[in-house]
Amino acid sequence: MVKLDLDDLPPRLAAALEALSAGDELMLLRAGVVVARLRVGESAASPAPESVPPEGMKEIMEHFEAMIEDQF
């Protein structure tokens, strides 16, 4: 996967890319010839954070807190 940071692009180009919505199509041209055609998809939903801490996390946090208390 190639990532493109909009902050690295000229403002007009970044604004045009941000304005695209799901289902829009973007054509990349060079000398009037289509070199690529991209379709904007739905953004992937980020997975919900786990509400239950992983096994052993409680013991790790207790150990960490004890170390901090020992220092101060």
Buried (B, 14 or more C-beta within 10 A) or exposed (E): EEEEEEEEEEEEEBEEEEEEEEEEEEEEEEEEEEEEEEEEEEEEEEEEEEEEEEEEEEEEEEEEEEEEEEEE
